[in-house]
Amino acid sequence: MPTSLAPGVTRREIWAWAMFDFANSGYTTVVITAVFNAYFVAVVAKGEAWGTLAWTSAIALSYALIILSAPLVGAYADAFACKKRLLLFSTVGCVVFTAGLALAGPGELGVAILFIVLSNFCFGSGENLIAAFLPELARVEALGKVSGWGWGFGYIGGLFSLGACLAFVSWAQAQGQTAAQFVPVCMLITASLFAVASLPTFLFLRERSQPQPVCGDMPIAQAVLARFAQTLREAGRYRDLLGFLACTVCYQAGISAVITLAAIYANQVMGFSTQDTLLLILVVNITASIGAVLFGWLQDRLGHRATLALTLLGWLGMVALVWVARGPGLFWLAANLAGLCMGASQSAGRAIVGLLAPPTRLAEFFGLWGLAVKLSAILGPMTYGLTSWLSAGDHRLAMLITGSYFVVGLLILAGVDLERGRQVAVSRTESLNQ
């Protein structure tokens, strides 16, 4: 491990960084993927036909807010060397608003939408900020491996939160409780675990970045806007980074649809109960953890681009399996293939951005990456939701159409040259700060 770390970085610090992936994965696993999404459609929206569209619209709104704010938050974090402080604010927000989801009972649509938008906004903002620490912690040649450690550890965290919720749901159902009674408690469990598991990050992770020059005596807001405007003016110089961000929008759109709608698909198409779905997602988290670590190691040997292309082909295989699945066997196989590719593709994406981002503007460029990811998180689920609605609830057709995003992502990826992009990022560092 020490040969993979940047000078001065300790094993404890890498653990503390990875613990944030461990902590926040419980939110995506329980709230977005396995429990609250299906609860929203079946209980909050009372099973109405517009329930899936309402859910994807609420998620889309939260991501739209991140798209508007992420690059500016990143520019501010770089200019004033405060990634860790902003990460703390976003974490507290996500914990509080996740707990607020416990107030969303049957028919409480406004409450559910309010807290899902706010909690997911805080989650996404924190996701960008923690990713920006990666290039400070790992050597360039080990970005894939270290990113894979984080993602792999993160899926274990999701597994832990989901396991705790599954244990409670099993007990609650044995007592005769309904989803309206046990799902709110699951939200409180998830919020509590997020808060506790993130503590090592704030205790041991160091802020290594240095404040960057801002524009004279400008007010802070104006200086941040000026810094971001400079990056936009020079964006054309980062041809390969822009190409990869476009690729990210496409393939992440497909991934976001799967993550956001997996439980809904399992419930509405495959007839899975809440307990069945929790068990499926629990097993998939194990597969995803293995995929993140295995492919993270493979990235630094096979190459980032080739590894990502391999995982996108895997995603296409998953879509094909879901399309033909009529029973639980093939669906379980498809779900675990998705888990294997999920950890790998997300780990690869974070590592590639770390490779292509200028060293003095990590938070800002990871903010641009976050913008791309969140734009995809609007496109993918909304494509699925609209297709499902227009086709009178044909979830198989919705999944097939959403899968086309992986094809477009592969085509764009073929034109990205990572070595050229890395050279541009390093060569432009000094001029960016003049």
Backbone torsions as a table, in degrees:
resi	resn	phi	psi	omega
1	MET	NA	-44.6	-176.5
2	PRO	-54.6	-34.1	-179.6
3	THR	-69.8	-15.2	178.8
4	SER	-88.9	-15.1	-173.8
5	LEU	-94.8	150.3	176.1
6	ALA	-68.6	156.4	179.6
7	PRO	-55.2	134.1	178.1
8	GLY	87.3	-5.1	-179.8
9	VAL	-91.0	130.1	-178.4
10	THR	-100.0	163.4	177.2
11	ARG	-62.7	-36.9	179.4
12	ARG	-62.6	-36.6	-179.1
13	GLU	-70.6	-39.1	175.7
14	ILE	-62.7	-40.7	176.8
15	TRP	-61.4	-43.5	-179.7
16	ALA	-63.4	-38.7	177.2
17	TRP	-65.6	-46.3	-179.7
18	ALA	-66.0	-27.5	179.1
19	MET	-63.3	-24.7	177.1
20	PHE	-70.7	-39.0	172.9
21	ASP	-60.3	-40.4	177.1
22	PHE	-59.9	-44.7	-175.1
23	ALA	-69.7	-48.9	-171.7
24	ASN	-80.1	-15.2	179.6
25	SER	-66.8	-24.9	175.8
26	GLY	-61.2	-34.7	179.5
27	TYR	-64.7	-52.4	-177.9
28	THR	-64.8	-39.4	-176.4
29	THR	-67.3	-47.9	-174.6
30	VAL	-84.3	-45.9	-173.4
31	VAL	-81.2	-51.1	-172.2
32	ILE	-85.5	-36.1	-169.9
33	THR	-100.9	-44.6	-164.1
34	ALA	-110.7	-34.8	-168.0
35	VAL	-120.0	-62.4	-169.1
36	PHE	-69.7	-31.1	-179.4
37	ASN	-63.4	-47.8	177.8
38	ALA	-65.4	-38.4	177.3
39	TYR	-62.5	-40.4	179.8
40	PHE	-58.8	-48.5	-176.8
41	VAL	-70.0	-46.2	-172.6
42	ALA	-80.5	-35.8	-172.9
43	VAL	-109.0	-54.3	-178.0
44	VAL	-64.3	-46.9	179.0
45	ALA	-88.1	1.8	175.5
46	LYS	56.9	33.6	175.0
47	GLY	72.1	13.0	179.7
48	GLU	-66.9	155.2	-176.4
49	ALA	-62.7	-26.2	-178.0
50	TRP	-86.1	1.2	-174.8
51	GLY	-60.7	-44.5	-179.9
52	THR	-63.8	-41.7	178.8
53	LEU	-65.4	-38.2	178.1
54	ALA	-63.3	-40.5	179.4
55	TRP	-65.0	-49.3	-178.7
56	THR	-66.2	-30.2	177.9
57	SER	-69.2	-40.0	178.1
58	ALA	-64.4	-43.3	177.2
59	ILE	-62.7	-41.9	179.8
60	ALA	-61.4	-40.2	179.1
61	LEU	-62.1	-42.9	-179.6
62	SER	-63.7	-38.3	179.5
63	TYR	-72.4	-32.1	175.9
64	ALA	-62.5	-38.4	177.4
65	LEU	-64.7	-38.1	177.9
66	ILE	-68.1	-40.4	178.7
67	ILE	-57.1	-42.0	-178.8
68	LEU	-70.3	-31.4	-171.6
69	SER	-102.7	-27.9	-169.4
70	ALA	-57.8	-48.6	-179.3
71	PRO	-62.8	-36.1	180.0
72	LEU	-72.8	-38.2	175.3
73	VAL	-61.9	-42.5	178.0
74	GLY	-63.3	-42.7	178.4
75	ALA	-61.9	-40.5	178.0
76	TYR	-65.2	-44.4	-178.7
77	ALA	-62.1	-38.6	178.4
78	ASP	-72.0	-43.1	-176.8
79	ALA	-63.7	-35.9	-174.6
80	PHE	-114.4	10.4	176.6
81	ALA	50.1	55.4	-175.2
82	CYS	-132.3	36.6	177.9
83	LYS	-56.9	-44.1	-175.1
84	LYS	-67.1	-39.4	-179.9
85	ARG	-65.5	-44.3	178.3
86	LEU	-66.4	-34.1	176.6
87	LEU	-62.1	-38.8	178.0
88	LEU	-63.5	-45.0	179.7
89	PHE	-60.3	-44.7	-178.3
90	SER	-67.0	-34.8	179.6
91	THR	-66.8	-47.1	177.9
92	VAL	-58.6	-43.1	179.2
93	GLY	-61.0	-46.1	-178.5
94	CYS	-64.0	-40.6	179.5
95	VAL	-63.2	-47.0	-177.5
96	VAL	-64.9	-45.2	-176.0
97	PHE	-74.5	-28.6	173.8
98	THR	-65.7	-42.2	174.8
99	ALA	-60.5	-33.6	178.9
100	GLY	-63.6	-25.0	178.3
101	LEU	-62.4	-20.0	178.3
102	ALA	-64.3	-17.2	-179.8
103	LEU	-82.9	-9.5	-174.7
104	ALA	-85.3	97.7	178.3
105	GLY	-98.1	-171.5	179.2
106	PRO	-55.5	126.7	179.3
107	GLY	79.6	-5.5	-178.7
108	GLU	-82.8	63.1	-173.7
109	LEU	-65.5	-43.3	-178.7
110	GLY	-62.3	-43.0	179.0
111	VAL	-63.7	-45.6	-178.7
112	ALA	-61.8	-45.5	-178.5
113	ILE	-66.2	-42.9	-180.0
114	LEU	-56.9	-50.8	-174.5
115	PHE	-77.7	-27.4	176.4
116	ILE	-72.4	-36.7	178.0
117	VAL	-65.5	-47.4	-177.6
118	LEU	-68.5	-43.1	-178.8
119	SER	-67.1	-40.8	-178.8
120	ASN	-71.5	-31.6	174.6
121	PHE	-62.8	-46.1	179.6
122	CYS	-66.5	-39.6	177.7
123	PHE	-60.5	-49.1	-178.2
124	GLY	-64.2	-37.3	177.8
125	SER	-64.2	-43.4	177.9
126	GLY	-66.1	-34.5	179.4
127	GLU	-61.0	-41.4	178.0
128	ASN	-65.3	-42.5	-175.3
129	LEU	-68.8	-41.7	-179.6
130	ILE	-68.0	-33.3	179.0
131	ALA	-65.4	-31.4	-177.3
132	ALA	-68.6	-13.9	176.0
133	PHE	-77.7	-21.8	-172.0
134	LEU	-54.4	-50.3	-177.7
135	PRO	-66.1	-17.5	176.1
136	GLU	-81.5	-19.3	-173.1
137	LEU	-101.6	-28.2	-174.6
138	ALA	-115.6	149.1	170.9
139	ARG	-67.3	154.6	-177.3
140	VAL	-56.2	-42.8	-176.8
141	GLU	-73.7	-5.4	-178.3
142	ALA	-122.4	17.2	-178.6
143	LEU	-60.3	-42.0	-179.3
144	GLY	-63.2	-44.4	-178.2
145	LYS	-63.6	-47.8	-177.7
146	VAL	-68.2	-39.7	175.9
147	SER	-60.6	-40.5	178.1
148	GLY	-62.9	-38.0	176.6
149	TRP	-58.0	-46.7	-178.3
150	GLY	-61.9	-48.6	-179.7
151	TRP	-64.0	-42.3	179.5
152	GLY	-60.9	-44.5	177.7
153	PHE	-64.8	-35.2	179.2
154	GLY	-61.7	-42.5	179.9
155	TYR	-67.6	-29.3	173.2
156	ILE	-64.8	-38.7	176.4
157	GLY	-63.2	-42.9	176.0
158	GLY	-61.1	-38.9	177.6
159	LEU	-62.6	-41.2	-179.4
160	PHE	-64.0	-47.4	-179.8
161	SER	-65.0	-42.6	-179.9
162	LEU	-65.6	-39.6	178.0
163	GLY	-61.8	-41.0	178.3
164	ALA	-63.2	-41.9	179.4
165	CYS	-68.6	-39.6	179.1
166	LEU	-61.8	-41.5	178.3
167	ALA	-62.1	-42.7	180.0
168	PHE	-67.8	-42.2	-179.5
169	VAL	-62.3	-42.0	179.0
170	SER	-60.6	-42.8	178.0
171	TRP	-65.5	-44.9	-176.5
172	ALA	-64.3	-41.3	179.6
173	GLN	-66.5	-34.4	176.6
174	ALA	-65.1	-25.4	177.7
175	GLN	-88.0	0.0	179.0
176	GLY	86.1	13.7	-179.7
177	GLN	-76.3	153.1	177.7
178	THR	-98.8	171.2	178.9
179	ALA	-58.8	-35.0	179.4
180	ALA	-63.8	-19.6	177.9
181	GLN	-95.7	-39.9	-173.7
182	PHE	-93.5	-23.8	179.5
183	VAL	-66.0	-43.0	176.4
184	PRO	-56.6	-37.5	177.5
185	VAL	-65.9	-36.4	176.6
186	CYS	-60.6	-34.4	178.4
187	MET	-66.7	-38.7	178.2
188	LEU	-68.5	-38.4	176.8
189	ILE	-62.1	-45.5	-178.3
190	THR	-63.3	-44.6	179.7
191	ALA	-62.6	-42.3	-179.0
192	SER	-64.6	-44.2	179.6
193	LEU	-65.2	-37.4	176.6
194	PHE	-59.8	-47.5	-177.4
195	ALA	-62.1	-45.8	-176.4
196	VAL	-70.4	-45.6	-174.9
197	ALA	-69.8	-21.8	180.0
198	SER	-83.2	-9.8	-177.0
199	LEU	-57.0	-43.8	179.5
200	PRO	-58.1	-32.4	179.2
201	THR	-59.8	-44.8	-176.3
202	PHE	-81.9	-16.2	177.1
203	LEU	-85.9	-36.6	-168.2
204	PHE	-119.8	-17.6	-179.4
205	LEU	-79.2	127.5	-176.9
206	ARG	-91.4	147.6	171.4
207	GLU	-90.5	102.2	-175.9
208	ARG	-91.4	-18.4	-176.7
209	SER	-68.4	154.5	178.6
210	GLN	-110.6	146.0	177.2
211	PRO	-55.3	137.9	-178.0
212	GLN	-102.2	155.5	179.8
213	PRO	-58.9	134.6	173.4
214	VAL	-114.1	176.6	-169.7
215	CYS	-82.3	88.3	172.8
216	GLY	54.5	-129.2	-177.8
217	ASP	-98.7	22.7	178.8
218	MET	-62.1	150.0	169.6
219	PRO	-59.2	154.6	-175.1
220	ILE	-54.8	-47.7	-176.9
221	ALA	-61.0	-41.8	-179.3
222	GLN	-68.4	-37.7	179.1
223	ALA	-65.0	-41.4	179.1
224	VAL	-64.2	-44.0	178.4
225	LEU	-61.9	-39.4	179.3
226	ALA	-65.4	-40.1	179.4
227	ARG	-64.9	-42.7	179.1
228	PHE	-68.3	-37.8	178.0
229	ALA	-62.0	-36.7	177.3
230	GLN	-62.2	-42.1	178.1
231	THR	-63.1	-41.9	178.9
232	LEU	-63.7	-38.8	179.1
233	ARG	-63.3	-33.2	-176.3
234	GLU	-99.1	8.6	-175.3
235	ALA	-60.0	-31.9	-179.1
236	GLY	-60.7	-22.7	179.2
237	ARG	-70.6	-23.4	-176.2
238	TYR	-99.4	60.8	-174.7
239	ARG	-56.8	-45.5	-176.3
240	ASP	-74.0	-34.7	175.7
241	LEU	-64.4	-43.7	178.6
242	LEU	-63.3	-40.0	176.9
243	GLY	-61.9	-41.5	179.9
244	PHE	-68.9	-35.8	177.4
245	LEU	-63.5	-38.0	176.0
246	ALA	-64.5	-41.0	175.7
247	CYS	-61.0	-41.5	179.9
248	THR	-60.6	-44.4	178.9
249	VAL	-54.9	-42.1	-176.0
250	CYS	-71.8	-57.0	-173.9
251	TYR	-71.1	-31.2	177.4
252	GLN	-70.9	-23.5	175.6
253	ALA	-61.5	-42.7	177.4
254	GLY	-65.7	-43.4	179.8
255	ILE	-63.4	-43.0	-178.5
256	SER	-62.0	-38.4	178.2
257	ALA	-62.9	-42.8	-179.6
258	VAL	-64.6	-47.2	-178.5
259	ILE	-62.4	-45.4	-173.9
260	THR	-72.8	-29.1	-170.4
261	LEU	-118.2	7.5	-177.2
262	ALA	-58.1	-49.1	-177.9
263	ALA	-66.8	-36.6	178.3
264	ILE	-64.4	-43.9	178.6
265	TYR	-62.5	-45.9	-179.8
266	ALA	-59.9	-39.8	-177.9
267	ASN	-75.8	-47.7	-172.5
268	GLN	-79.8	-34.1	-175.3
269	VAL	-100.6	-46.1	-174.8
270	MET	-92.7	-8.2	176.9
271	GLY	74.1	24.9	-179.6
272	PHE	-73.2	142.2	171.6
273	SER	-80.7	172.1	177.5
274	THR	-57.9	-42.1	-178.9
275	GLN	-67.1	-40.4	177.1
276	ASP	-60.5	-44.0	-178.1
277	THR	-65.6	-42.7	178.3
278	LEU	-60.2	-41.6	178.7
279	LEU	-64.7	-41.7	178.4
280	LEU	-60.6	-49.4	-178.1
281	ILE	-65.6	-33.5	178.1
282	LEU	-62.0	-46.7	179.1
283	VAL	-66.0	-40.0	-179.8
284	VAL	-63.1	-34.2	177.5
285	ASN	-64.0	-34.8	175.8
286	ILE	-64.8	-45.2	178.5
287	THR	-61.3	-42.5	-179.2
288	ALA	-64.4	-38.4	178.3
289	SER	-62.7	-44.0	178.1
290	ILE	-62.7	-43.1	-179.9
291	GLY	-62.6	-41.1	-179.4
292	ALA	-63.2	-45.5	-178.3
293	VAL	-71.3	-46.0	-177.4
294	LEU	-63.2	-49.5	-178.3
295	PHE	-75.4	-26.0	173.5
296	GLY	-62.0	-41.8	175.4
297	TRP	-65.6	-39.9	-177.4
298	LEU	-67.9	-33.0	-179.4
299	GLN	-54.9	-45.4	-175.1
300	ASP	-74.3	-5.0	178.4
301	ARG	-113.0	-50.5	-179.9
302	LEU	-79.4	-27.3	-176.2
303	GLY	111.8	143.9	-176.5
304	HIS	-62.5	-46.4	-175.0
305	ARG	-66.5	-44.8	-179.3
306	ALA	-64.0	-38.7	179.7
307	THR	-66.3	-42.8	179.0
308	LEU	-64.4	-41.4	178.3
309	ALA	-60.2	-39.7	178.6
310	LEU	-62.2	-41.4	-179.6
311	THR	-70.0	-34.1	178.5
312	LEU	-66.6	-35.8	173.4
313	LEU	-63.1	-37.3	175.7
314	GLY	-62.1	-40.0	177.9
315	TRP	-62.2	-39.5	178.3
316	LEU	-64.1	-38.0	175.5
317	GLY	-62.4	-38.4	178.3
318	MET	-62.8	-44.0	179.7
319	VAL	-60.8	-41.7	179.4
320	ALA	-62.5	-41.5	179.7
321	LEU	-65.4	-41.9	178.5
322	VAL	-62.8	-38.8	-178.8
323	TRP	-60.7	-40.9	-175.9
324	VAL	-91.9	-12.5	-175.4
325	ALA	-66.7	127.4	175.0
326	ARG	-120.0	-8.3	178.6
327	GLY	-135.7	173.6	-174.9
328	PRO	-65.9	-26.9	-176.0
329	GLY	-59.9	-56.6	180.0
330	LEU	-65.7	-34.3	179.9
331	PHE	-66.1	-40.1	175.5
332	TRP	-62.0	-41.0	178.2
333	LEU	-63.0	-45.1	178.9
334	ALA	-62.2	-42.1	-178.9
335	ALA	-62.7	-40.6	-179.5
336	ASN	-74.8	-30.7	172.0
337	LEU	-64.6	-40.1	176.2
338	ALA	-61.6	-41.2	179.1
339	GLY	-62.5	-44.7	179.2
340	LEU	-59.5	-44.4	-178.3
341	CYS	-75.6	-30.1	-178.0
342	MET	-62.4	-52.1	179.1
343	GLY	-61.1	-39.5	-177.7
344	ALA	-68.9	-47.1	-175.5
345	SER	-69.9	-37.0	179.3
346	GLN	-71.8	-38.0	175.6
347	SER	-63.3	-43.6	-179.7
348	ALA	-63.0	-41.8	-179.5
349	GLY	-61.1	-45.0	180.0
350	ARG	-64.1	-39.8	-180.0
351	ALA	-67.1	-39.6	-178.7
352	ILE	-66.1	-40.7	177.2
353	VAL	-64.1	-40.4	176.5
354	GLY	-60.3	-32.5	178.8
355	LEU	-72.7	-37.4	-171.9
356	LEU	-95.5	-9.4	-177.0
357	ALA	-84.1	138.6	174.5
358	PRO	-60.2	134.6	-173.6
359	PRO	-56.5	-27.6	-178.2
360	THR	-94.3	2.5	-179.3
361	ARG	-133.0	44.1	-174.6
362	LEU	-65.0	-49.0	-178.0
363	ALA	-63.4	-38.2	-179.1
364	GLU	-65.4	-45.9	-178.4
365	PHE	-74.7	-31.0	171.9
366	PHE	-70.2	-25.4	171.9
367	GLY	-65.7	-38.3	175.4
368	LEU	-65.3	-39.6	175.6
369	TRP	-62.2	-42.9	177.3
370	GLY	-61.3	-37.5	176.6
371	LEU	-59.5	-45.7	179.9
372	ALA	-63.1	-44.1	-179.1
373	VAL	-63.8	-41.1	-177.6
374	LYS	-74.3	-32.9	173.6
375	LEU	-62.1	-40.7	177.9
376	SER	-64.9	-33.8	-179.6
377	ALA	-72.6	-13.5	169.8
378	ILE	-86.4	-47.7	-175.4
379	LEU	-62.3	-49.8	-174.8
380	GLY	-63.0	-60.9	179.9
381	PRO	-60.8	-36.7	179.4
382	MET	-68.4	-37.5	175.1
383	THR	-59.4	-46.1	178.8
384	TYR	-63.5	-48.7	-176.7
385	GLY	-62.2	-43.8	-179.8
386	LEU	-67.6	-41.3	178.3
387	THR	-62.4	-43.3	178.9
388	SER	-61.5	-41.8	-178.5
389	TRP	-69.0	-46.7	-177.4
390	LEU	-69.6	-25.6	-179.9
391	SER	-97.4	16.9	178.1
392	ALA	59.4	41.5	173.4
393	GLY	89.1	23.6	178.6
394	ASP	-83.4	89.5	-176.8
395	HIS	-70.1	-28.9	178.7
396	ARG	-65.7	-44.9	177.4
397	LEU	-62.5	-41.1	179.8
398	ALA	-61.2	-42.0	179.2
399	MET	-66.0	-40.3	-178.8
400	LEU	-64.8	-44.9	-179.7
401	ILE	-66.3	-40.8	178.3
402	THR	-61.9	-33.3	179.9
403	GLY	-62.9	-19.2	179.6
404	SER	-63.9	-21.3	177.8
405	TYR	-62.3	-31.9	179.0
406	PHE	-67.1	-35.0	178.4
407	VAL	-64.7	-46.6	-179.9
408	VAL	-64.2	-39.8	177.5
409	GLY	-59.1	-42.1	177.9
410	LEU	-61.9	-42.0	-179.1
411	LEU	-64.5	-41.0	179.5
412	ILE	-69.3	-40.6	-178.8
413	LEU	-58.5	-31.8	-178.5
414	ALA	-60.8	-24.4	-178.5
415	GLY	-96.1	4.9	-177.9
416	VAL	-93.6	127.0	178.3
417	ASP	-109.9	103.8	-173.7
418	LEU	-70.2	-35.8	-180.0
419	GLU	-65.6	-43.9	177.7
420	ARG	-63.7	-41.8	-179.8
421	GLY	-64.4	-37.5	178.3
422	ARG	-65.2	-42.6	179.8
423	GLN	-62.6	-39.8	177.9
424	VAL	-64.7	-43.8	-178.7
425	ALA	-60.2	-44.6	-178.5
426	VAL	-69.3	-42.7	-176.6
427	SER	-68.4	-25.5	-177.0
428	ARG	-91.4	-3.5	-173.5
429	THR	-59.7	-47.2	-176.7
430	GLU	-66.2	-43.6	-177.2
431	SER	-68.3	-29.5	178.4
432	LEU	-63.6	-27.3	-176.2
433	ASN	-103.1	10.0	178.5
434	GLN	-82.3	NA	NA
